[in-house]
Amino acid sequence: MNLHSKHINTSILTKSLLVLTFLLSACGAKKNGSSESAAVQQQVDENAPLPVLGEKKIVDGLEVPHSIRPFSFTDQDGKPFTDKQVKGKIYVADFFFTTCPSICPKMTGNMKLAYEAFRNDSNVYFVSHTIDPEFDTPEVLKQYARDKAYDEPRWRFLTGDRDSIYAICEEDYMAHAAPSDKEPGGYIHSGFLVLVDGNGQLRGAYDGTVQGKAEDLIRDIHKLKKEASQ
């Protein structure tokens, strides 16, 4: 499969269980290459529990796992959306922008497939952050949700302070986004859909530009649901 031009940013997400290679897919010119070459490395045992990703930190002398920080953004309805609204919920996060000329429609398409699988499940959310908050106002996000995805309570399209969006992208979700005047659309960003559990911990990442990855994501959401029920 031909993909849009790629830049690789490798993040060590666990010391022993798993290494994620985050693909930075530019919204620009295509080049030939294997779509699987930068895919997330999966555990061999499909029945094994999902790993908790990210380097542990020392807080007050105690070792704690990596987790998503408290956040507050604005959704497509112009209302605040905070970490409290997904506390205890499984959710999937990605980073995109509405005028993206290449990979974002593919990512949204895979998110939509996963959303459809859990459309009636109140414990599973989907959260799409714009990386172009100056253009992507709540009104613009609202129209995008109506045209491309689902404008529903459990799929929120978020905008807000640019620095806060980029900080949580890089430092918490371990993804990447940056303006680039060399790329059509003006941005380069990761194409991954990131799976987060009810404790705010990263449990997986799936290349949203690749057909079939939604099925992997759906499978792993079911794993987390089973884990949470035990």
Residue frames as a rotation matrix with the C-alpha (Angstrom) as fourth column:
MET 1
0.577 0.817 0.000 0.00
0.817 -0.577 0.000 0.00
0.000 0.000 -1.000 0.00
ASN 2
-0.317 -0.626 0.713 1.22
0.545 -0.735 -0.403 3.52
0.777 0.260 0.574 -0.73
LEU 3
0.354 0.373 -0.857 1.33
0.919 -0.311 0.244 5.75
-0.175 -0.874 -0.453 2.32
HIS 4
0.897 -0.086 0.433 1.88
0.007 -0.978 -0.208 9.45
0.441 0.190 -0.877 2.76
SER 5
0.032 -0.999 0.032 5.45
-0.064 -0.034 -0.997 10.47
0.997 0.029 -0.065 3.57
LYS 6
0.848 0.289 -0.445 6.54
0.322 0.386 0.865 9.29
0.422 -0.876 0.234 6.99
HIS 7
-0.106 -0.857 0.505 8.90
-0.580 -0.360 -0.731 10.41
0.808 -0.370 -0.458 9.72
ILE 8
0.335 0.200 -0.921 9.71
0.416 0.845 0.335 7.98
0.845 -0.496 0.200 12.51
ASN 9
-0.147 -0.313 0.938 9.79
-0.763 -0.568 -0.309 8.97
0.630 -0.761 -0.155 16.17
THR 10
-0.018 0.090 -0.996 10.54
0.236 0.968 0.083 5.95
0.972 -0.233 -0.039 18.36
SER 11
0.028 0.118 0.993 9.35
-0.876 -0.475 0.081 6.08
0.482 -0.872 0.090 21.98
ILE 12
-0.733 -0.238 -0.637 10.24
0.085 0.897 -0.434 3.42
0.674 -0.372 -0.638 24.53
LEU 13
-0.022 0.884 0.467 6.92
-0.650 -0.368 0.665 2.83
0.760 -0.289 0.583 26.25
THR 14
0.949 0.182 0.257 7.83
-0.314 0.514 0.798 -0.07
0.013 -0.838 0.546 28.50
LYS 15
0.127 -0.976 0.179 11.11
-0.940 -0.060 0.335 -1.38
-0.316 -0.211 -0.925 29.79
SER 16
-0.739 -0.475 0.479 10.43
-0.391 0.880 0.269 -5.02
-0.549 0.011 -0.836 29.02
LEU 17
-0.095 0.809 0.580 6.97
0.230 0.584 -0.778 -5.71
-0.969 0.059 -0.242 27.59
LEU 18
0.493 0.490 0.719 6.58
0.825 -0.002 -0.564 -3.65
-0.275 0.872 -0.405 24.44
VAL 19
-0.634 -0.583 -0.508 8.18
0.296 -0.790 0.537 -1.07
-0.714 0.190 0.673 22.17
LEU 20
0.558 0.810 0.181 5.85
0.571 -0.217 -0.792 1.17
-0.602 0.545 -0.583 20.17
THR 21
-0.708 -0.680 0.192 7.20
0.610 -0.452 0.650 2.74
-0.356 0.577 0.735 16.99
PHE 22
0.229 0.838 -0.494 5.11
0.379 -0.545 -0.748 5.84
-0.896 -0.016 -0.443 16.48
LEU 23
-0.331 -0.212 0.919 4.67
0.941 -0.002 0.339 6.73
-0.070 0.977 0.200 12.83
LEU 24
-0.225 0.218 -0.950 4.62
0.104 -0.964 -0.246 10.42
-0.969 -0.155 0.195 12.07
SER 25
-0.182 0.253 0.950 2.56
0.937 0.338 0.089 10.52
-0.299 0.907 -0.298 8.89
ALA 26
-0.809 -0.156 -0.567 2.89
0.051 -0.979 0.197 13.79
-0.586 0.131 0.800 7.06
CYS 27
0.380 0.919 0.109 -0.15
0.391 -0.052 -0.919 15.21
-0.838 0.392 -0.379 5.36
GLY 28
0.105 -0.465 -0.879 1.79
-0.695 -0.666 0.270 15.50
-0.711 0.583 -0.393 2.14
ALA 29
0.064 -0.135 -0.989 3.31
-0.967 0.235 -0.095 13.65
0.245 0.963 -0.115 -0.78
LYS 30
0.909 0.295 0.296 3.07
-0.351 0.923 0.158 9.88
-0.227 -0.248 0.942 -1.12
LYS 31
-0.200 -0.896 -0.396 5.90
-0.966 0.247 -0.071 7.42
0.161 0.369 -0.915 -1.26
ASN 32
0.417 0.323 -0.849 6.06
-0.329 0.925 0.190 3.68
0.847 0.200 0.492 -1.61
GLY 33
-0.673 -0.651 0.352 6.59
-0.606 0.213 -0.766 1.60
0.423 -0.729 -0.538 1.50
SER 34
-0.490 0.472 -0.733 5.17
0.457 0.855 0.245 -1.14
0.742 -0.215 -0.635 3.66
SER 35
0.130 0.643 0.755 2.31
-0.466 -0.633 0.619 0.05
0.875 -0.432 0.217 5.82
GLU 36
0.883 0.214 -0.417 3.25
0.202 0.629 0.751 -2.60
0.423 -0.748 0.512 8.34
SER 37
0.035 -0.995 -0.099 6.85
0.536 0.102 -0.838 -1.46
0.844 -0.024 0.537 8.77
ALA 38
-0.770 -0.300 0.563 5.94
-0.228 -0.695 -0.682 1.07
0.595 -0.654 0.467 11.46
ALA 39
0.282 0.948 -0.146 3.02
-0.205 0.209 0.956 -0.82
0.937 -0.240 0.253 12.94
VAL 40
0.253 -0.112 0.961 2.77
-0.964 -0.117 0.240 -1.35
0.086 -0.987 -0.138 16.65
GLN 41
-0.639 -0.502 -0.582 4.60
-0.402 0.864 -0.304 -4.47
0.655 0.040 -0.754 17.80
GLN 42
0.409 0.883 0.231 2.00
-0.759 0.188 0.623 -6.82
0.507 -0.430 0.747 19.24
GLN 43
-0.247 -0.405 0.880 2.50
-0.825 0.564 0.027 -9.43
-0.507 -0.720 -0.474 21.89
VAL 44
-0.828 -0.138 -0.543 2.73
-0.450 0.742 0.497 -12.96
0.335 0.656 -0.676 20.51
ASP 45
-0.801 0.549 -0.239 0.13
0.597 0.704 -0.384 -14.32
-0.043 -0.451 -0.892 22.92
GLU 46
-0.596 0.635 0.492 -3.20
-0.023 -0.626 0.780 -12.90
0.803 0.453 0.388 21.77
ASN 47
0.394 0.792 -0.467 -4.81
0.455 0.274 0.847 -14.07
0.799 -0.546 -0.252 25.01
ALA 48
-0.435 -0.633 -0.640 -2.34
0.885 -0.170 -0.434 -12.21
0.166 -0.755 0.634 27.21
PRO 49
0.526 0.614 -0.588 -3.57
0.717 -0.692 -0.082 -9.08
-0.457 -0.379 -0.804 28.99
LEU 50
0.658 -0.269 0.704 -2.73
0.401 -0.666 -0.629 -5.78
0.638 0.696 -0.330 27.35
PRO 51
-0.274 -0.822 -0.499 0.44
0.932 -0.098 -0.350 -4.19
0.238 -0.561 0.793 28.74
VAL 52
0.803 0.323 -0.502 0.42
0.459 -0.871 0.173 -0.88
-0.381 -0.369 -0.848 30.56
LEU 53
0.331 -0.674 0.660 2.51
0.814 -0.149 -0.561 1.40
0.476 0.723 0.500 28.37
GLY 54
0.633 -0.154 0.758 4.81
-0.171 -0.984 -0.057 4.21
0.755 -0.094 -0.649 29.37
GLU 55
-0.399 -0.873 -0.281 7.71
0.263 0.185 -0.947 4.71
0.879 -0.451 0.156 31.73
LYS 56
0.486 0.539 -0.688 6.89
0.792 0.060 0.607 4.63
0.369 -0.840 -0.398 35.41
LYS 57
0.005 -0.425 0.905 7.55
-0.117 -0.899 -0.421 7.72
0.993 -0.104 -0.054 37.50
ILE 58
-0.475 -0.201 -0.857 8.49
0.809 0.283 -0.515 8.25
0.346 -0.938 0.028 41.13
VAL 59
-0.045 0.544 0.838 5.94
-0.152 -0.833 0.532 10.37
0.987 -0.104 0.120 43.02
ASP 60
0.414 0.143 0.899 6.43
-0.862 -0.255 0.438 10.97
0.292 -0.956 0.017 46.75
GLY 61
-0.403 -0.752 0.522 8.82
-0.860 0.506 0.064 8.07
-0.313 -0.423 -0.850 46.84
LEU 62
0.032 0.509 0.860 6.40
-0.041 0.860 -0.508 5.66
-0.999 -0.019 0.049 45.19
GLU 63
-0.939 -0.345 -0.002 6.60
-0.049 0.128 0.990 4.19
-0.341 0.930 -0.138 41.70
VAL 64
0.047 0.998 -0.052 3.47
-0.078 -0.048 -0.996 5.02
-0.996 0.051 0.076 39.68
PRO 65
-0.195 -0.087 0.977 2.56
0.859 0.466 0.213 4.08
-0.474 0.881 -0.016 36.11
HIS 66
-0.991 -0.117 -0.067 2.37
0.054 -0.802 0.595 6.58
-0.124 0.586 0.801 33.28
SER 67
-0.164 0.982 0.094 -1.10
0.907 0.187 -0.378 8.07
-0.388 0.023 -0.921 32.89
ILE 68
-0.179 0.214 0.960 -2.94
0.675 -0.683 0.278 10.91
0.716 0.698 -0.022 31.18
ARG 69
-0.939 -0.230 -0.255 -2.84
0.343 -0.658 -0.671 14.18
-0.013 -0.717 0.697 33.10
PRO 70
0.002 0.934 -0.358 -5.99
0.648 -0.274 -0.711 16.10
-0.762 -0.231 -0.605 34.06
PHE 71
-0.901 -0.282 0.329 -7.18
0.431 -0.493 0.756 18.10
-0.051 0.823 0.566 31.07
SER 72
0.040 0.924 -0.380 -9.85
0.417 -0.361 -0.834 20.55
-0.908 -0.125 -0.400 30.01
PHE 73
-0.947 -0.266 0.180 -10.74
0.260 -0.304 0.916 21.27
-0.189 0.915 0.357 26.39
THR 74
-0.307 0.867 -0.393 -13.79
-0.595 -0.497 -0.631 22.47
-0.742 0.040 0.669 24.48
ASP 75
-0.489 0.154 0.859 -15.95
0.459 0.882 0.104 20.09
-0.742 0.445 -0.502 22.47
GLN 76
-0.858 0.117 0.500 -17.88
0.473 -0.202 0.858 20.55
0.201 0.972 0.118 19.23
ASP 77
0.231 0.973 0.015 -20.87
0.833 -0.205 0.514 21.84
0.503 -0.106 -0.858 21.16
GLY 78
-0.008 -0.334 0.942 -18.78
-0.111 -0.936 -0.333 24.60
0.994 -0.108 -0.029 22.73
LYS 79
0.872 0.373 0.318 -18.92
-0.367 0.067 0.928 22.90
0.325 -0.925 0.196 26.13
PRO 80
-0.030 -0.916 0.401 -16.04
-0.999 0.033 0.001 21.99
-0.014 -0.401 -0.916 28.45
PHE 81
0.851 0.152 -0.503 -14.80
-0.176 0.984 0.000 18.42
0.495 0.088 0.864 28.20
THR 82
0.175 -0.778 0.604 -12.46
-0.974 -0.228 -0.011 17.25
0.147 -0.586 -0.797 30.95
ASP 83
-0.684 -0.546 -0.484 -10.71
-0.432 0.838 -0.334 14.14
0.587 -0.019 -0.809 32.17
LYS 84
-0.723 0.453 0.522 -13.52
-0.471 0.230 -0.852 13.70
-0.506 -0.861 0.047 34.70
GLN 85
0.249 0.898 -0.362 -15.90
-0.894 0.070 -0.442 12.80
-0.372 0.434 0.821 31.89
VAL 86
0.406 -0.149 -0.902 -13.81
-0.516 0.776 -0.361 9.78
0.754 0.612 0.238 30.93
LYS 87
-0.496 -0.559 0.665 -12.75
-0.862 0.221 -0.457 8.79
0.108 -0.799 -0.591 34.44
GLY 88
-0.335 0.314 0.888 -13.39
-0.384 0.815 -0.433 5.09
-0.860 -0.487 -0.153 34.85
LYS 89
0.779 0.620 -0.098 -14.18
-0.294 0.224 -0.929 4.78
-0.554 0.752 0.357 31.12
ILE 90
-0.127 -0.724 0.678 -12.28
0.678 0.436 0.592 3.11
-0.724 0.535 0.435 28.32
TYR 91
0.754 0.439 -0.488 -11.56
-0.053 -0.700 -0.712 5.58
-0.654 0.563 -0.505 25.55
VAL 92
0.162 -0.640 0.751 -9.75
0.955 0.292 0.044 5.99
-0.247 0.710 0.659 22.26
ALA 93
0.536 -0.056 -0.842 -7.88
0.038 -0.995 0.090 9.21
-0.843 -0.081 -0.532 21.44
ASP 94
0.126 -0.592 0.796 -6.39
0.986 0.165 -0.033 10.60
-0.112 0.789 0.604 18.26
PHE 95
-0.055 -0.253 -0.966 -4.96
0.133 -0.961 0.244 13.86
-0.990 -0.115 0.087 16.88
PHE 96
-0.164 0.173 0.971 -6.11
0.974 0.186 0.131 15.28
-0.158 0.967 -0.199 13.56
PHE 97
-0.623 0.184 -0.761 -7.26
-0.055 -0.980 -0.193 18.48
-0.781 -0.078 0.620 11.84
THR 98
0.248 0.941 0.231 -10.32
0.160 0.196 -0.968 19.07
-0.955 0.277 -0.102 9.71
THR 99
0.741 0.012 -0.672 -8.50
-0.594 -0.455 -0.663 20.39
-0.314 0.890 -0.330 6.62
CYS 100
-0.185 -0.828 0.529 -6.01
-0.396 0.555 0.731 17.51
-0.899 -0.074 -0.431 6.54
PRO 101
0.224 0.300 -0.927 -5.63
-0.963 -0.076 -0.257 16.51
-0.148 0.951 0.272 2.86
SER 102
-0.297 -0.469 -0.832 -4.43
-0.658 0.732 -0.178 12.96
0.692 0.495 -0.526 3.44
ILE 103
-0.775 -0.196 -0.601 -4.36
0.091 0.906 -0.413 10.65
0.625 -0.374 -0.685 6.46
CYS 104
-0.864 0.405 0.298 -7.01
-0.438 -0.317 -0.841 12.18
-0.246 -0.857 0.452 8.75
PRO 105
0.083 0.939 -0.333 -10.00
-0.984 0.130 0.119 10.85
0.155 0.318 0.935 6.78
LYS 106
-0.064 -0.180 -0.982 -8.47
-0.184 0.969 -0.166 7.36
0.981 0.170 -0.095 7.04
MET 107
-0.943 -0.316 -0.105 -7.99
0.061 0.145 -0.987 7.78
0.327 -0.938 -0.118 10.78
THR 108
-0.549 0.810 0.207 -11.53
-0.787 -0.417 -0.455 9.05
-0.282 -0.412 0.866 11.22
GLY 109
0.125 0.587 -0.800 -12.78
-0.786 0.551 0.281 6.12
0.606 0.594 0.530 9.16
ASN 110
-0.407 -0.352 -0.843 -11.10
0.177 0.875 -0.451 3.62
0.896 -0.333 -0.293 11.48
MET 111
-0.981 0.131 0.143 -12.34
-0.178 -0.324 -0.929 5.49
-0.075 -0.937 0.341 14.53
LYS 112
-0.252 0.957 -0.146 -15.84
-0.967 -0.242 0.082 5.35
0.043 0.162 0.986 13.07
LEU 113
0.008 0.196 -0.981 -15.65
-0.319 0.930 0.183 1.58
0.948 0.311 0.070 12.62
ALA 114
-0.771 -0.347 -0.534 -14.59
0.375 0.431 -0.821 1.17
0.515 -0.833 -0.202 16.24
TYR 115
-0.840 0.509 0.187 -17.25
-0.516 -0.642 -0.567 3.60
-0.169 -0.573 0.802 17.43
GLU 116
-0.072 0.860 -0.505 -19.93
-0.842 0.219 0.493 1.64
0.535 0.461 0.708 15.59
ALA 117
-0.278 -0.112 -0.954 -18.90
0.140 0.978 -0.156 -1.49
0.950 -0.177 -0.256 17.48
PHE 118
-0.640 -0.024 -0.768 -19.48
0.764 0.090 -0.639 0.25
0.084 -0.996 -0.040 20.83
ARG 119
-0.652 0.380 0.656 -22.11
0.027 -0.853 0.521 2.78
0.758 0.357 0.546 19.86
ASN 120
0.409 0.903 0.129 -24.50
-0.208 -0.046 0.977 1.62
0.889 -0.427 0.169 22.58
ASP 121
0.254 -0.429 -0.867 -21.84
0.848 0.529 -0.014 1.08
0.465 -0.732 0.498 25.25
SER 122
0.894 0.211 0.396 -21.85
0.043 -0.918 0.394 3.92
0.447 -0.335 -0.830 27.77
ASN 123
0.767 -0.641 -0.030 -18.44
0.091 0.063 0.994 2.85
-0.636 -0.765 0.106 29.10
VAL 124
-0.122 -0.810 0.574 -16.51
0.878 0.182 0.443 3.45
-0.463 0.558 0.689 25.87
TYR 125
0.688 0.280 -0.669 -15.68
0.075 -0.945 -0.319 6.95
-0.722 0.169 -0.671 24.59
PHE 126
0.177 -0.624 0.761 -13.86
0.984 0.089 -0.156 8.39
0.030 0.777 0.629 21.59
VAL 127
0.649 -0.064 -0.759 -11.91
0.257 -0.919 0.297 11.65
-0.716 -0.388 -0.580 21.72
SER 128
0.274 -0.525 0.806 -10.45
0.947 0.000 -0.322 13.44
0.169 0.851 0.497 18.69
HIS 129
0.315 -0.279 -0.907 -8.18
0.426 -0.813 0.398 16.44
-0.848 -0.511 -0.138 19.35
THR 130
0.913 -0.080 0.401 -7.56
0.340 -0.395 -0.853 19.01
0.227 0.915 -0.333 16.65
ILE 131
0.037 -0.949 -0.313 -3.95
0.893 -0.110 0.437 20.12
-0.449 -0.295 0.843 16.18
ASP 132
-0.741 -0.175 0.649 -5.15
0.509 -0.777 0.372 23.27
0.439 0.605 0.664 14.37
PRO 133
-0.262 0.710 -0.653 -7.21
0.911 -0.041 -0.410 24.98
-0.318 -0.703 -0.636 17.07
GLU 134
-0.712 -0.016 -0.701 -7.06
-0.057 -0.995 0.082 28.39
-0.699 0.098 0.708 15.41
PHE 135
-0.759 0.445 -0.475 -9.08
-0.567 -0.094 0.818 27.13
0.319 0.891 0.324 12.45
ASP 136
-0.482 0.554 -0.679 -10.93
0.298 0.832 0.468 24.25
0.824 0.023 -0.566 14.06
THR 137
-0.688 0.390 0.612 -13.43
-0.697 -0.591 -0.406 26.11
0.203 -0.706 0.679 16.20
PRO 138
-0.641 0.528 0.558 -16.29
-0.082 0.675 -0.733 24.21
-0.764 -0.515 -0.390 17.87
GLU 139
0.363 0.831 -0.421 -18.50
-0.536 -0.183 -0.824 25.16
-0.762 0.525 0.380 14.92
VAL 140
0.026 -0.456 -0.890 -16.01
-0.971 0.200 -0.131 23.74
0.237 0.867 -0.437 12.41
LEU 141
-0.910 -0.377 0.172 -15.61
-0.413 0.858 -0.304 20.56
-0.033 -0.348 -0.937 14.48
LYS 142
-0.237 0.917 0.322 -19.38
-0.287 0.250 -0.925 20.23
-0.928 -0.311 0.204 14.72
GLN 143
0.517 0.432 -0.739 -19.72
-0.803 -0.056 -0.594 20.27
-0.298 0.900 0.318 10.94
TYR 144
-0.401 -0.747 -0.531 -16.84
-0.833 0.538 -0.127 17.81
0.381 0.391 -0.838 10.56
ALA 145
-0.824 0.130 0.552 -18.48
-0.286 0.744 -0.603 15.43
-0.489 -0.655 -0.576 13.04
ARG 146
0.200 0.980 -0.002 -21.74
-0.396 0.079 -0.915 15.63
-0.896 0.184 0.404 11.12
ASP 147
0.531 0.000 -0.847 -20.10
-0.846 -0.043 -0.531 15.12
-0.037 0.999 -0.023 7.73
LYS 148
-0.098 -0.787 -0.609 -17.36
-0.726 0.475 -0.497 12.58
0.680 0.393 -0.618 8.51
ALA 149
-0.903 -0.336 -0.268 -18.16
-0.038 0.683 -0.729 10.80
0.429 -0.648 -0.630 11.75
TYR 150
0.013 0.901 -0.433 -20.78
0.790 0.256 0.558 10.77
0.614 -0.349 -0.708 14.49
ASP 151
-0.556 -0.071 0.828 -21.91
-0.318 -0.902 -0.291 13.90
0.768 -0.425 0.479 16.26
GLU 152
0.484 0.695 -0.531 -22.83
0.163 0.525 0.835 12.04
0.860 -0.491 0.141 19.43
PRO 153
0.840 -0.047 0.541 -22.20
-0.491 -0.491 0.719 12.47
0.232 -0.870 -0.436 23.17
ARG 154
0.732 -0.563 0.385 -19.58
0.024 0.585 0.811 9.74
-0.681 -0.584 0.441 23.40
TRP 155
0.091 -0.776 0.624 -17.47
0.996 0.079 -0.047 10.92
-0.013 0.626 0.780 20.47
ARG 156
0.773 0.129 -0.621 -16.10
0.294 -0.940 0.171 14.33
-0.562 -0.315 -0.765 21.30
PHE 157
0.284 -0.660 0.696 -14.10
0.818 -0.212 -0.535 16.51
0.500 0.721 0.479 18.92
LEU 158
0.620 -0.081 -0.780 -11.91
0.676 -0.449 0.584 18.80
-0.398 -0.890 -0.224 21.01
THR 159
0.240 -0.588 0.773 -10.24
0.447 -0.640 -0.626 22.14
0.862 0.495 0.109 20.55
GLY 160
0.876 0.044 -0.480 -8.60
0.469 -0.312 0.827 24.49
-0.113 -0.949 -0.294 23.00
ASP 161
0.675 -0.696 -0.244 -5.29
-0.553 -0.697 0.456 26.08
-0.488 -0.173 -0.856 23.92
ARG 162
0.716 -0.406 -0.568 -2.65
-0.436 0.374 -0.818 25.09
0.544 0.834 0.091 21.36
ASP 163
-0.307 -0.924 0.229 0.14
-0.787 0.110 -0.608 24.59
0.536 -0.367 -0.760 23.90
SER 164
-0.164 0.322 0.932 -2.06
-0.808 0.498 -0.314 22.36
-0.566 -0.805 0.179 26.06
ILE 165
0.860 0.502 -0.096 -3.07
-0.447 0.648 -0.616 20.22
-0.247 0.573 0.782 23.07
TYR 166
0.483 -0.742 -0.465 0.51
-0.436 0.257 -0.863 19.75
0.760 0.619 -0.200 21.90
ALA 167
-0.388 -0.639 0.664 1.79
-0.894 0.086 -0.440 19.06
0.224 -0.765 -0.604 25.42
ILE 168
0.149 0.510 0.847 -0.75
-0.675 0.679 -0.290 16.33
-0.723 -0.529 0.445 26.13
CYS 169
0.899 0.122 -0.421 -0.17
-0.423 0.492 -0.761 14.86
0.114 0.862 0.494 22.66
GLU 170
0.208 -0.936 -0.284 3.60
-0.473 0.158 -0.867 14.57
0.856 0.315 -0.409 23.09
GLU 171
-0.578 -0.600 0.554 4.00
-0.715 0.044 -0.698 13.98
0.394 -0.799 -0.454 26.81
ASP 172
-0.258 0.573 0.778 0.92
-0.745 0.395 -0.538 11.96
-0.615 -0.718 0.325 27.73
TYR 173
0.780 0.608 0.147 -0.30
-0.354 0.622 -0.698 10.14
-0.516 0.492 0.701 24.62
MET 174
-0.107 -0.951 0.290 3.28
-0.034 0.295 0.955 9.81
-0.994 0.092 -0.063 23.34
ALA 175
0.538 0.291 0.791 2.19
0.799 0.122 -0.588 10.86
-0.268 0.949 -0.167 19.89
HIS 176
-0.556 -0.761 -0.335 3.51
0.557 -0.640 0.529 13.78
-0.617 0.108 0.780 17.85
ALA 177
0.562 0.644 0.519 2.19
0.826 -0.403 -0.394 16.85
-0.045 0.650 -0.758 16.09
ALA 178
-0.258 -0.663 -0.703 3.93
0.462 -0.724 0.513 19.88
-0.849 -0.192 0.493 14.67
PRO 179
0.765 0.410 -0.496 3.33
-0.188 -0.595 -0.781 22.65
-0.616 0.691 -0.379 12.14
SER 180
-0.263 -0.851 0.454 5.28
0.452 0.307 0.837 22.15
-0.852 0.425 0.305 8.92
ASP 181
0.314 0.368 -0.875 5.29
-0.493 -0.725 -0.481 24.60
-0.811 0.583 -0.047 6.05
LYS 182
-0.671 -0.610 -0.422 6.87
-0.695 0.320 0.644 21.87
-0.258 0.725 -0.639 3.90
GLU 183
-0.875 0.386 0.292 3.81
0.390 0.920 -0.048 19.64
-0.287 0.072 -0.955 4.04
PRO 184
-0.599 0.766 0.232 0.46
-0.074 -0.341 0.937 20.07
0.797 0.545 0.261 2.26
GLY 185
0.437 0.798 -0.415 -2.01
0.481 0.183 0.858 21.02
0.760 -0.574 -0.304 4.94
GLY 186
0.224 -0.437 0.871 0.71
-0.455 -0.837 -0.303 22.63
0.862 -0.328 -0.386 7.04
TYR 187
0.358 -0.079 0.930 1.11
-0.913 0.181 0.366 19.90
-0.197 -0.980 -0.007 9.70
ILE 188
-0.291 -0.385 -0.876 2.87
-0.373 0.889 -0.267 16.62
0.881 0.249 -0.402 10.36
HIS 189
-0.069 0.342 0.937 1.40
-0.997 -0.004 -0.072 14.28
-0.021 -0.940 0.342 12.96
SER 190
-0.901 -0.210 0.380 1.08
-0.274 0.954 -0.121 10.74
-0.337 -0.213 -0.917 14.24
GLY 191
-0.392 0.776 -0.494 -1.60
-0.707 0.090 0.701 8.62
0.588 0.624 0.514 12.65
PHE 192
-0.826 -0.041 -0.562 -2.19
0.214 0.900 -0.380 6.43
0.522 -0.434 -0.735 15.69
LEU 193
0.308 0.906 0.290 -5.37
-0.412 -0.147 0.899 5.73
0.858 -0.396 0.328 17.62
VAL 194
-0.723 -0.683 0.098 -4.43
-0.311 0.195 -0.930 5.43
0.617 -0.704 -0.353 21.29
LEU 195
0.242 0.803 -0.544 -6.33
0.182 0.513 0.839 3.15
0.953 -0.302 -0.022 23.66
VAL 196
-0.663 -0.381 0.645 -6.71
-0.479 -0.446 -0.756 4.34
0.576 -0.810 0.113 27.26
ASP 197
-0.433 0.496 -0.753 -8.16
0.597 0.783 0.172 2.37
0.675 -0.375 -0.635 30.16
GLY 198
0.560 0.826 0.065 -10.36
0.459 -0.375 0.805 3.48
0.690 -0.421 -0.589 33.05
ASN 199
0.542 -0.462 -0.702 -7.31
0.707 -0.200 0.678 4.47
-0.454 -0.864 0.218 35.08
GLY 200
0.890 -0.178 -0.420 -6.06
-0.327 -0.891 -0.315 6.84
-0.318 0.418 -0.851 32.37
GLN 201
-0.043 -0.950 0.309 -3.24
-0.293 0.308 0.905 4.45
-0.955 -0.052 -0.291 31.40
LEU 202
0.064 -0.034 -0.997 -2.12
-0.996 -0.061 -0.062 3.77
-0.059 0.998 -0.037 27.83
ARG 203
0.136 0.064 0.989 -2.88
-0.331 0.944 -0.015 0.21
-0.934 -0.325 0.149 26.79
GLY 204
-0.006 -0.187 0.982 -2.34
0.774 0.621 0.123 0.19
-0.633 0.761 0.141 23.02
ALA 205
-0.062 -0.008 -0.998 -1.79
-0.472 -0.881 0.037 2.17
-0.879 0.474 0.051 19.82
TYR 206
0.077 0.302 0.950 -3.07
0.642 0.714 -0.279 1.32
-0.763 0.632 -0.139 16.36
ASP 207
-0.867 -0.474 -0.154 -2.05
0.178 -0.582 0.793 2.78
-0.466 0.660 0.589 13.02
GLY 208
-0.011 0.977 -0.213 -5.20
0.136 -0.209 -0.968 4.59
-0.991 -0.039 -0.131 11.97
THR 209
-0.062 -0.076 -0.995 -3.98
-0.878 -0.470 0.091 4.88
-0.474 0.879 -0.038 8.39
VAL 210
-0.884 -0.382 -0.270 -4.05
-0.462 0.802 0.378 1.11
0.072 0.459 -0.885 7.84
GLN 211
0.101 0.948 -0.302 -7.13
-0.832 0.247 0.497 -0.83
0.546 0.201 0.813 6.83
GLY 212
0.276 0.099 -0.956 -7.93
0.171 0.974 0.150 -3.57
0.946 -0.204 0.251 9.33
LYS 213
-0.766 -0.641 -0.046 -6.46
0.173 -0.138 -0.975 -1.88
0.619 -0.755 0.217 12.39
ALA 214
-0.267 0.756 0.597 -9.95
-0.862 -0.464 0.202 -1.00
0.430 -0.461 0.776 13.63
GLU 215
0.591 0.480 -0.648 -10.54
-0.222 0.869 0.442 -4.72
0.776 -0.117 0.620 14.15
ASP 216
-0.267 -0.770 -0.580 -7.42
0.559 0.367 -0.744 -4.93
0.785 -0.522 0.332 16.34
LEU 217
-0.829 -0.001 0.559 -8.62
-0.340 -0.793 -0.505 -1.93
0.444 -0.609 0.657 18.32
ILE 218
0.182 0.979 0.092 -12.10
-0.792 0.091 0.604 -3.42
0.583 -0.183 0.792 18.77
ARG 219
0.380 -0.126 -0.917 -10.60
0.263 0.964 -0.023 -6.70
0.887 -0.233 0.399 19.96
ASP 220
-0.596 -0.742 -0.307 -8.47
0.519 -0.064 -0.853 -4.92
0.613 -0.667 0.423 22.55
ILE 221
-0.520 0.539 0.662 -11.34
-0.706 -0.708 0.022 -2.77
0.481 -0.456 0.749 23.81
HIS 222
0.570 0.719 -0.396 -13.18
-0.393 0.663 0.637 -6.02
0.721 -0.208 0.661 24.50
LYS 223
-0.031 -0.674 -0.738 -10.10
0.580 0.589 -0.563 -7.22
0.814 -0.445 0.373 26.40
LEU 224
-0.872 -0.317 0.372 -10.15
-0.055 -0.693 -0.719 -4.10
0.486 -0.648 0.587 28.58
LYS 225
-0.029 0.943 0.331 -13.86
-0.820 -0.212 0.532 -4.47
0.572 -0.256 0.779 29.21
LYS 226
0.572 0.169 -0.803 -13.27
0.117 0.952 0.283 -8.05
0.812 -0.256 0.525 30.35
GLU 227
-0.449 -0.839 -0.308 -10.36
0.546 0.015 -0.837 -6.93
0.707 -0.544 0.452 32.52
ALA 228
-0.724 0.191 0.663 -12.46
-0.462 -0.848 -0.261 -4.21
0.512 -0.495 0.702 34.13
SER 229
0.309 0.951 -0.002 -15.23
-0.694 0.228 0.682 -6.67
0.650 -0.209 0.731 34.97
GLN 230
0.227 -0.287 -0.931 -12.94
0.345 0.917 -0.199 -9.06
0.911 -0.276 0.307 36.83
